[in-house]
């Protein structure tokens, strides 16, 4: 945006409502570098300064809201379980849960109480498994 230094007494071309077009005006008052009052050199009427033309790039489209991060998180919602289930079709890969089995991260299990679940995190002999009912911690071999 070009900022011309305006000054009182300067001649500018500006639209005049009374004359119905652009006419030569003289700036009467300037505030913070912006003309406030003009006097029309044609009809001698005094009116407020209006910017001749709005800058062409005044309107920039709003940036679309950033999508929420969708990484797997411990304690995540059942909805996320449903998404993972749909994406990976884990039901076909699920093994029945047994304490004696080793459960790696990402493995699908079929739990007698909780149903289908996916191992989110493994810590020692325990695994956090996401079921449709929520996150459960189970024992793993
Ligand atoms: Zn005028």
Backbone and ligand atoms as CSV (ligand in chain L), in Angstrom:
chain,resi,resn,atom,element,x,y,z
A,1,UNK,N,N,0.849,-1.184,0.000
A,1,UNK,CA,C,0.000,0.000,0.000
A,1,UNK,C,C,0.887,1.238,0.000
A,2,UNK,N,N,0.726,2.031,-1.013
A,2,UNK,CA,C,1.537,3.242,-1.113
A,2,UNK,C,C,0.953,4.319,-0.212
A,3,UNK,N,N,1.784,4.881,0.581
A,3,UNK,CA,C,1.313,5.931,1.483
A,3,UNK,C,C,1.923,7.251,1.038
A,4,UNK,N,N,1.142,7.954,0.269
A,4,UNK,CA,C,1.586,9.284,-0.148
A,4,UNK,C,C,1.468,10.219,1.044
A,5,UNK,N,N,2.454,11.002,1.223
A,5,UNK,CA,C,2.339,11.978,2.310
A,5,UNK,C,C,1.385,13.110,1.908
A,6,UNK,N,N,0.256,13.121,2.556
A,6,UNK,CA,C,-0.697,14.199,2.292
A,6,UNK,C,C,-0.364,15.399,3.172
A,7,UNK,N,N,-0.704,16.529,2.699
A,7,UNK,CA,C,-0.508,17.722,3.521
A,7,UNK,C,C,-1.635,18.704,3.237
A,8,UNK,N,N,-1.929,19.500,4.233
A,8,UNK,CA,C,-2.988,20.497,4.081
A,8,UNK,C,C,-2.620,21.486,2.985
A,9,UNK,N,N,-3.591,21.787,2.166
A,9,UNK,CA,C,-3.358,22.709,1.057
A,9,UNK,C,C,-3.008,22.000,-0.241
A,10,UNK,N,N,-2.832,20.664,-0.145
A,10,UNK,CA,C,-2.470,19.892,-1.330
A,10,UNK,C,C,-3.665,19.751,-2.269
A,11,UNK,N,N,-3.383,19.733,-3.543
A,11,UNK,CA,C,-4.440,19.507,-4.528
A,11,UNK,C,C,-4.547,18.019,-4.817
A,12,UNK,N,N,-5.745,17.485,-4.705
A,12,UNK,CA,C,-5.960,16.069,-5.006
A,12,UNK,C,C,-7.213,15.940,-5.883
A,13,UNK,N,N,-7.223,14.880,-6.646
A,13,UNK,CA,C,-8.437,14.542,-7.387
A,13,UNK,C,C,-9.269,13.633,-6.513
A,14,UNK,N,N,-10.531,13.987,-6.320
A,14,UNK,CA,C,-11.400,13.198,-5.459
A,14,UNK,C,C,-12.833,13.311,-5.969
A,15,UNK,N,N,-13.626,12.276,-5.682
A,15,UNK,CA,C,-15.027,12.352,-6.099
A,15,UNK,C,C,-15.784,13.391,-5.283
A,16,UNK,N,N,-16.569,14.179,-5.967
A,16,UNK,CA,C,-17.384,15.176,-5.280
A,16,UNK,C,C,-18.846,14.827,-5.493
A,17,UNK,N,N,-19.548,14.677,-4.389
A,17,UNK,CA,C,-20.957,14.306,-4.477
A,17,UNK,C,C,-21.796,15.373,-5.165
A,18,UNK,N,N,-21.431,16.570,-4.943
A,18,UNK,CA,C,-22.255,17.645,-5.527
A,18,UNK,C,C,-22.007,17.779,-7.030
A,19,UNK,N,N,-20.746,17.668,-7.415
A,19,UNK,CA,C,-20.425,17.804,-8.834
A,19,UNK,C,C,-20.704,16.491,-9.587
A,20,UNK,N,N,-20.748,15.398,-8.856
A,20,UNK,CA,C,-21.051,14.116,-9.489
A,20,UNK,C,C,-19.899,13.560,-10.288
A,21,UNK,N,N,-18.714,13.708,-9.787
A,21,UNK,CA,C,-17.568,13.138,-10.488
A,21,UNK,C,C,-16.286,13.560,-9.809
A,22,UNK,N,N,-15.182,13.141,-10.410
A,22,UNK,CA,C,-13.898,13.513,-9.836
A,22,UNK,C,C,-13.584,14.958,-10.181
A,23,UNK,N,N,-13.272,15.689,-9.170
A,23,UNK,CA,C,-12.887,17.084,-9.384
A,23,UNK,C,C,-11.640,17.384,-8.573
A,24,UNK,N,N,-11.046,18.470,-8.902
A,24,UNK,CA,C,-9.879,18.907,-8.168
A,24,UNK,C,C,-10.307,19.473,-6.815
A,25,UNK,N,N,-9.700,18.909,-5.781
A,25,UNK,CA,C,-10.000,19.367,-4.434
A,25,UNK,C,C,-8.733,19.882,-3.778
A,26,UNK,N,N,-8.943,20.647,-2.755
A,26,UNK,CA,C,-7.819,21.056,-1.928
A,26,UNK,C,C,-8.030,20.490,-0.527
A,27,UNK,N,N,-6.964,19.904,-0.005
A,27,UNK,CA,C,-7.051,19.319,1.334
A,27,UNK,C,C,-7.059,20.442,2.364
A,28,UNK,N,N,-8.064,20.374,3.247
A,28,UNK,CA,C,-8.158,21.385,4.302
A,28,UNK,C,C,-7.493,20.917,5.583
A,29,UNK,N,N,-7.794,19.647,5.946
A,29,UNK,CA,C,-7.207,19.125,7.181
A,29,UNK,C,C,-6.622,17.743,6.932
A,30,UNK,N,N,-5.559,17.449,7.626
A,30,UNK,CA,C,-4.901,16.146,7.543
A,30,UNK,C,C,-4.695,15.636,8.961
A,31,UNK,N,N,-5.105,14.399,9.188
A,31,UNK,CA,C,-4.885,13.793,10.500
A,31,UNK,C,C,-4.140,12.485,10.306
A,32,UNK,N,N,-3.012,12.376,10.958
A,32,UNK,CA,C,-2.181,11.175,10.867
A,32,UNK,C,C,-1.885,10.808,9.419
A,33,UNK,N,N,-1.647,11.786,8.608
A,33,UNK,CA,C,-1.279,11.530,7.227
A,33,UNK,C,C,-2.460,11.253,6.320
A,34,UNK,N,N,-3.675,11.235,6.876
A,34,UNK,CA,C,-4.859,10.980,6.072
A,34,UNK,C,C,-5.689,12.256,5.971
A,35,UNK,N,N,-6.019,12.641,4.756
A,35,UNK,CA,C,-6.861,13.833,4.624
A,35,UNK,C,C,-8.218,13.611,5.269
A,36,UNK,N,N,-8.721,14.621,5.920
A,36,UNK,CA,C,-10.036,14.514,6.547
A,36,UNK,C,C,-11.075,15.350,5.810
A,37,UNK,N,N,-10.743,16.586,5.580
A,37,UNK,CA,C,-11.703,17.466,4.910
A,37,UNK,C,C,-11.100,18.015,3.634
A,38,UNK,N,N,-11.929,18.014,2.624
A,38,UNK,CA,C,-11.524,18.553,1.330
A,38,UNK,C,C,-12.490,19.668,0.941
A,39,UNK,N,N,-11.987,20.552,0.144
A,39,UNK,CA,C,-12.878,21.539,-0.445
A,39,UNK,C,C,-12.794,21.397,-1.956
A,40,UNK,N,N,-13.977,21.287,-2.552
A,40,UNK,CA,C,-14.049,21.080,-3.994
A,40,UNK,C,C,-13.670,22.381,-4.705
A,41,UNK,N,N,-12.740,22.256,-5.631
A,41,UNK,CA,C,-12.313,23.446,-6.362
A,41,UNK,C,C,-13.362,23.916,-7.348
A,42,UNK,N,N,-14.350,23.079,-7.602
A,42,UNK,CA,C,-15.367,23.430,-8.589
A,42,UNK,C,C,-16.563,24.103,-7.939
A,43,UNK,N,N,-17.158,23.380,-6.910
A,43,UNK,CA,C,-18.364,23.925,-6.297
A,43,UNK,C,C,-18.080,24.545,-4.931
A,44,UNK,N,N,-16.863,24.430,-4.504
A,44,UNK,CA,C,-16.430,25.004,-3.220
A,44,UNK,C,C,-17.116,24.357,-2.026
A,45,UNK,N,N,-17.715,23.195,-2.206
A,45,UNK,CA,C,-18.317,22.526,-1.052
A,45,UNK,C,C,-17.226,21.779,-0.283
A,46,UNK,N,N,-17.432,21.683,1.019
A,46,UNK,CA,C,-16.476,21.005,1.893
A,46,UNK,C,C,-17.056,19.646,2.272
A,47,UNK,N,N,-16.297,18.628,2.087
A,47,UNK,CA,C,-16.774,17.296,2.488
A,47,UNK,C,C,-15.610,16.444,2.923
A,48,UNK,N,N,-15.968,15.293,3.456
A,48,UNK,CA,C,-14.949,14.393,3.972
A,48,UNK,C,C,-14.213,13.711,2.829
A,49,UNK,N,N,-12.972,13.444,3.117
A,49,UNK,CA,C,-12.146,12.741,2.142
A,49,UNK,C,C,-12.562,11.274,2.073
A,50,UNK,N,N,-12.707,10.794,0.878
A,50,UNK,CA,C,-12.932,9.369,0.684
A,50,UNK,C,C,-11.825,8.836,-0.189
A,51,UNK,N,N,-11.303,7.699,0.173
A,51,UNK,CA,C,-10.225,7.103,-0.618
A,51,UNK,C,C,-10.719,6.907,-2.037
A,52,UNK,N,N,-9.931,7.299,-3.026
A,52,UNK,CA,C,-10.361,7.224,-4.425
A,52,UNK,C,C,-10.783,5.816,-4.837
A,53,UNK,N,N,-9.931,4.845,-4.546
A,53,UNK,CA,C,-10.242,3.460,-4.912
A,53,UNK,C,C,-9.742,2.544,-3.814
A,54,UNK,N,N,-10.545,1.567,-3.444
A,54,UNK,CA,C,-10.045,0.596,-2.466
A,54,UNK,C,C,-8.960,-0.244,-3.103
A,55,UNK,N,N,-7.947,-0.618,-2.346
A,55,UNK,CA,C,-6.889,-1.467,-2.901
A,55,UNK,C,C,-7.473,-2.786,-3.390
A,56,UNK,N,N,-6.993,-3.270,-4.528
A,56,UNK,CA,C,-7.597,-4.463,-5.144
A,56,UNK,C,C,-7.484,-5.708,-4.298
A,57,UNK,N,N,-6.462,-5.771,-3.445
A,57,UNK,CA,C,-6.268,-6.991,-2.654
A,57,UNK,C,C,-6.783,-6.824,-1.231
A,58,UNK,N,N,-7.757,-5.945,-1.073
A,58,UNK,CA,C,-8.254,-5.704,0.278
A,58,UNK,C,C,-8.880,-6.952,0.867
A,59,UNK,N,N,-9.544,-7.724,0.007
A,59,UNK,CA,C,-10.234,-8.901,0.525
A,59,UNK,C,C,-9.427,-10.146,0.246
A,60,UNK,N,N,-8.908,-10.733,1.290
A,60,UNK,CA,C,-8.227,-12.009,1.142
A,60,UNK,C,C,-9.133,-13.086,1.717
A,61,UNK,N,N,-9.272,-14.175,1.000
A,61,UNK,CA,C,-10.145,-15.234,1.528
A,61,UNK,C,C,-9.636,-15.750,2.853
A,62,UNK,N,N,-10.553,-16.017,3.725
A,62,UNK,CA,C,-10.164,-16.521,5.037
A,62,UNK,C,C,-9.474,-17.864,4.907
A,63,UNK,N,N,-8.389,-17.985,5.613
A,63,UNK,CA,C,-7.704,-19.272,5.603
A,63,UNK,C,C,-8.622,-20.319,6.237
A,64,UNK,N,N,-8.712,-21.431,5.559
A,64,UNK,CA,C,-9.566,-22.491,6.088
A,64,UNK,C,C,-9.026,-22.957,7.435
A,65,UNK,N,N,-9.931,-23.283,8.308
A,65,UNK,CA,C,-9.528,-23.735,9.633
A,65,UNK,C,C,-8.662,-24.980,9.501
A,66,UNK,N,N,-7.555,-24.961,10.188
A,66,UNK,CA,C,-6.641,-26.086,10.099
A,66,UNK,C,C,-7.317,-27.331,10.642
A,67,UNK,N,N,-7.149,-28.444,9.926
A,67,UNK,CA,C,-7.751,-29.683,10.440
A,67,UNK,C,C,-7.110,-30.098,11.734
A,68,UNK,N,N,-7.919,-30.691,12.582
A,68,UNK,CA,C,-7.378,-31.099,13.870
A,68,UNK,C,C,-6.373,-32.225,13.693
A,69,UNK,N,N,-5.341,-32.205,14.495
A,69,UNK,CA,C,-4.393,-33.315,14.423
A,69,UNK,C,C,-5.113,-34.617,14.766
A,70,UNK,N,N,-4.840,-35.642,13.974
A,70,UNK,CA,C,-5.607,-36.861,14.147
A,70,UNK,C,C,-4.697,-38.045,14.449
A,71,UNK,N,N,-3.651,-37.803,15.177
A,71,UNK,CA,C,-2.782,-38.910,15.547
A,71,UNK,C,C,-3.407,-39.717,16.650
A,72,UNK,N,N,-2.987,-40.964,16.783
A,72,UNK,CA,C,-3.537,-41.782,17.870
A,72,UNK,C,C,-3.063,-41.252,19.211
A,73,UNK,N,N,-3.968,-41.113,20.122
A,73,UNK,CA,C,-3.637,-40.574,21.430
A,73,UNK,C,C,-4.153,-41.513,22.504
A,74,UNK,N,N,-3.386,-41.751,23.529
A,74,UNK,CA,C,-3.912,-42.550,24.634
A,74,UNK,C,C,-5.121,-41.849,25.243
A,75,UNK,N,N,-6.086,-42.625,25.593
A,75,UNK,CA,C,-7.284,-42.041,26.162
A,75,UNK,C,C,-8.177,-41.431,25.121
A,76,UNK,N,N,-7.999,-41.825,23.871
A,76,UNK,CA,C,-8.791,-41.235,22.815
A,76,UNK,C,C,-10.206,-41.789,22.840
A,77,UNK,N,N,-11.022,-41.184,22.052
A,77,UNK,CA,C,-12.454,-41.456,22.118
A,77,UNK,C,C,-12.837,-42.705,21.334
A,78,UNK,N,N,-13.942,-43.276,21.660
A,78,UNK,CA,C,-14.437,-44.413,20.888
A,78,UNK,C,C,-14.577,-44.102,19.403
A,79,UNK,N,N,-14.897,-42.871,19.092
A,79,UNK,CA,C,-15.037,-42.507,17.682
A,79,UNK,C,C,-13.744,-42.772,16.931
A,80,UNK,N,N,-12.632,-42.541,17.622
A,80,UNK,CA,C,-11.343,-42.780,16.992
A,80,UNK,C,C,-11.110,-44.265,16.778
A,81,UNK,N,N,-11.646,-45.031,17.688
A,81,UNK,CA,C,-11.566,-46.479,17.542
A,81,UNK,C,C,-12.321,-46.920,16.295
A,82,UNK,N,N,-13.504,-46.356,16.138
A,82,UNK,CA,C,-14.313,-46.702,14.976
A,82,UNK,C,C,-13.581,-46.345,13.692
A,83,UNK,N,N,-12.916,-45.178,13.697
A,83,UNK,CA,C,-12.187,-44.743,12.516
A,83,UNK,C,C,-11.057,-45.706,12.199
A,84,UNK,N,N,-10.309,-46.076,13.232
A,84,UNK,CA,C,-9.190,-46.988,13.040
A,84,UNK,C,C,-9.698,-48.335,12.541
A,85,UNK,N,N,-10.812,-48.741,13.094
A,85,UNK,CA,C,-11.381,-50.028,12.699
A,85,UNK,C,C,-11.764,-50.015,11.231
A,86,UNK,N,N,-12.391,-48.914,10.816
A,86,UNK,CA,C,-12.831,-48.813,9.431
A,86,UNK,C,C,-11.645,-48.721,8.488
A,87,UNK,N,N,-10.620,-47.965,8.917
A,87,UNK,CA,C,-9.477,-47.745,8.038
A,87,UNK,C,C,-8.652,-49.008,7.864
A,88,UNK,N,N,-8.490,-49.747,8.929
A,88,UNK,CA,C,-7.549,-50.857,8.880
A,88,UNK,C,C,-8.244,-52.209,8.788
A,89,UNK,N,N,-9.529,-52.198,8.900
A,89,UNK,CA,C,-10.279,-53.448,8.848
A,89,UNK,C,C,-9.665,-54.470,9.772
A,90,UNK,N,N,-9.416,-54.003,10.983
A,90,UNK,CA,C,-8.714,-54.840,11.945
A,90,UNK,C,C,-9.495,-56.054,12.389
A,91,UNK,N,N,-10.788,-56.034,12.191
A,91,UNK,CA,C,-11.590,-57.154,12.648
A,91,UNK,C,C,-11.132,-58.472,12.081
A,92,UNK,N,N,-10.685,-58.426,10.827
A,92,UNK,CA,C,-10.271,-59.663,10.173
A,92,UNK,C,C,-8.955,-60.170,10.738
A,93,UNK,N,N,-8.147,-59.253,11.307
A,93,UNK,CA,C,-6.825,-59.636,11.793
A,93,UNK,C,C,-6.820,-59.933,13.285
A,94,UNK,N,N,-7.932,-59.683,13.928
A,94,UNK,CA,C,-7.945,-59.779,15.384
A,94,UNK,C,C,-7.748,-61.214,15.848
A,95,UNK,N,N,-6.958,-61.310,16.929
A,95,UNK,CA,C,-6.794,-62.605,17.579
A,95,UNK,C,C,-7.529,-62.552,18.904
A,96,UNK,N,N,-8.028,-63.684,19.358
A,96,UNK,CA,C,-8.671,-63.682,20.670
A,96,UNK,C,C,-7.666,-63.336,21.761
A,97,UNK,N,N,-8.105,-62.503,22.696
A,97,UNK,CA,C,-7.195,-62.055,23.741
A,97,UNK,C,C,-6.868,-63.183,24.703
A,98,UNK,N,N,-5.561,-63.297,24.954
A,98,UNK,CA,C,-5.100,-64.226,25.982
A,98,UNK,C,C,-3.942,-63.567,26.713
A,99,UNK,N,N,-3.942,-63.755,28.016
A,99,UNK,CA,C,-2.882,-63.135,28.818
A,99,UNK,C,C,-1.508,-63.660,28.403
A,100,UNK,N,N,-1.493,-64.881,27.936
A,100,UNK,CA,C,-0.216,-65.534,27.626
A,100,UNK,C,C,0.344,-65.097,26.277
A,101,UNK,N,N,-0.448,-64.366,25.501
A,101,UNK,CA,C,0.041,-63.952,24.186
A,101,UNK,C,C,0.776,-62.631,24.251
A,102,UNK,N,N,1.635,-62.452,23.296
A,102,UNK,CA,C,2.345,-61.179,23.178
A,102,UNK,C,C,1.538,-60.248,22.278
A,103,UNK,N,N,1.323,-59.039,22.788
A,103,UNK,CA,C,0.540,-58.063,22.026
A,103,UNK,C,C,1.407,-56.879,21.670
A,104,UNK,N,N,1.662,-56.732,20.409
A,104,UNK,CA,C,2.501,-55.629,19.947
A,104,UNK,C,C,1.626,-54.409,19.653
A,105,UNK,N,N,2.263,-53.275,19.576
A,105,UNK,CA,C,1.529,-52.056,19.236
A,105,UNK,C,C,0.928,-52.184,17.845
A,106,UNK,N,N,-0.315,-51.815,17.754
A,106,UNK,CA,C,-0.997,-51.864,16.466
A,106,UNK,C,C,-1.748,-53.162,16.236
A,107,UNK,N,N,-1.531,-54.153,17.134
A,107,UNK,CA,C,-2.192,-55.436,16.961
A,107,UNK,C,C,-3.680,-55.319,17.313
A,108,UNK,N,N,-4.474,-56.098,16.638
A,108,UNK,CA,C,-5.908,-56.143,16.923
A,108,UNK,C,C,-6.232,-57.369,17.748
A,109,UNK,N,N,-7.128,-57.185,18.690
A,109,UNK,CA,C,-7.514,-58.319,19.531
A,109,UNK,C,C,-9.031,-58.398,19.648
A,110,UNK,N,N,-9.452,-59.598,19.933
A,110,UNK,CA,C,-10.872,-59.826,20.175
A,110,UNK,C,C,-11.015,-60.189,21.646
A,111,UNK,N,N,-11.484,-59.261,22.423
A,111,UNK,CA,C,-11.544,-59.448,23.867
A,111,UNK,C,C,-12.919,-59.967,24.263
A,112,UNK,N,N,-12.959,-60.958,25.156
A,112,UNK,CA,C,-14.257,-61.546,25.523
A,112,UNK,C,C,-15.222,-60.540,26.141
A,113,UNK,N,N,-14.698,-59.551,26.850
A,113,UNK,CA,C,-15.584,-58.590,27.506
A,113,UNK,C,C,-15.756,-57.307,26.701
A,114,UNK,N,N,-14.638,-56.839,26.109
A,114,UNK,CA,C,-14.678,-55.527,25.472
A,114,UNK,C,C,-14.882,-55.577,23.963
A,115,UNK,N,N,-14.733,-56.778,23.417
A,115,UNK,CA,C,-14.902,-56.888,21.972
A,115,UNK,C,C,-13.612,-56.571,21.239
A,116,UNK,N,N,-13.774,-55.994,20.069
A,116,UNK,CA,C,-12.626,-55.714,19.213
A,116,UNK,C,C,-11.840,-54.529,19.758
A,117,UNK,N,N,-10.515,-54.693,19.766
A,117,UNK,CA,C,-9.669,-53.614,20.260
A,117,UNK,C,C,-8.352,-53.572,19.526
A,118,UNK,N,N,-7.685,-52.429,19.647
A,118,UNK,CA,C,-6.400,-52.259,18.975
A,118,UNK,C,C,-5.388,-51.751,19.990
A,119,UNK,N,N,-4.227,-52.383,19.976
A,119,UNK,CA,C,-3.183,-52.018,20.930
A,119,UNK,C,C,-2.599,-50.663,20.542
A,120,UNK,N,N,-2.680,-49.721,21.476
A,120,UNK,CA,C,-2.179,-48.378,21.219
A,120,UNK,C,C,-0.739,-48.213,21.679
A,121,UNK,N,N,-0.453,-48.793,22.823
A,121,UNK,CA,C,0.844,-48.548,23.425
A,121,UNK,C,C,1.223,-49.751,24.264
A,122,UNK,N,N,2.482,-50.065,24.223
A,122,UNK,CA,C,2.960,-51.177,25.014
A,122,UNK,C,C,3.961,-50.657,26.021
A,123,UNK,N,N,3.785,-51.030,27.285
A,123,UNK,CA,C,4.707,-50.603,28.332
A,123,UNK,C,C,4.962,-51.781,29.242
A,124,UNK,N,N,6.126,-52.366,29.064
A,124,UNK,CA,C,6.479,-53.518,29.877
A,124,UNK,C,C,5.554,-54.694,29.588
A,125,UNK,N,N,4.912,-55.154,30.623
A,125,UNK,CA,C,4.018,-56.303,30.465
A,125,UNK,C,C,2.573,-55.853,30.373
A,126,UNK,N,N,2.384,-54.612,30.027
A,126,UNK,CA,C,1.024,-54.097,29.914
A,126,UNK,C,C,0.840,-53.422,28.561
A,127,UNK,N,N,-0.363,-53.469,28.095
A,127,UNK,CA,C,-0.691,-52.776,26.849
A,127,UNK,C,C,-1.953,-51.940,27.052
A,128,UNK,N,N,-1.941,-50.774,26.437
A,128,UNK,CA,C,-3.146,-49.949,26.393
A,128,UNK,C,C,-3.885,-50.293,25.112
A,129,UNK,N,N,-5.081,-50.753,25.282
A,129,UNK,CA,C,-5.866,-51.188,24.129
A,129,UNK,C,C,-7.109,-50.317,24.004
A,130,UNK,N,N,-7.311,-49.843,22.793
A,130,UNK,CA,C,-8.469,-48.998,22.546
A,130,UNK,C,C,-9.633,-49.863,22.059
A,131,UNK,N,N,-10.666,-49.869,22.868
A,131,UNK,CA,C,-11.897,-50.564,22.493
A,131,UNK,C,C,-12.964,-49.531,22.175
A,132,UNK,N,N,-14.053,-50.002,21.659
A,132,UNK,CA,C,-15.134,-49.063,21.384
A,132,UNK,C,C,-15.643,-48.462,22.681
A,133,UNK,N,N,-15.415,-49.159,23.794
A,133,UNK,CA,C,-15.840,-48.644,25.096
A,133,UNK,C,C,-14.820,-47.673,25.684
A,134,UNK,N,N,-13.637,-47.589,25.067
A,134,UNK,CA,C,-12.610,-46.687,25.580
A,134,UNK,C,C,-11.285,-47.402,25.723
A,135,UNK,N,N,-10.347,-46.730,26.344
A,135,UNK,CA,C,-9.009,-47.272,26.464
A,135,UNK,C,C,-8.916,-48.151,27.712
A,136,UNK,N,N,-8.395,-49.355,27.538
A,136,UNK,CA,C,-8.224,-50.279,28.662
A,136,UNK,C,C,-6.770,-50.709,28.712
A,137,UNK,N,N,-6.313,-50.959,29.910
A,137,UNK,CA,C,-4.953,-51.472,30.082
A,137,UNK,C,C,-5.048,-52.964,30.396
A,138,UNK,N,N,-4.375,-53.751,29.590
A,138,UNK,CA,C,-4.438,-55.201,29.740
A,138,UNK,C,C,-3.045,-55.747,29.950
A,139,UNK,N,N,-3.017,-56.947,30.492
A,139,UNK,CA,C,-1.736,-57.625,30.682
A,139,UNK,C,C,-1.355,-58.319,29.395
A,140,UNK,N,N,-0.061,-58.238,29.098
A,140,UNK,CA,C,0.436,-58.890,27.904
A,140,UNK,C,C,1.661,-59.708,28.238
A,141,UNK,N,N,1.928,-60.713,27.466
A,141,UNK,CA,C,3.121,-61.526,27.693
A,141,UNK,C,C,4.339,-60.798,27.168
L,1,ZN,ZN,ZN,-17.786,19.864,-6.194
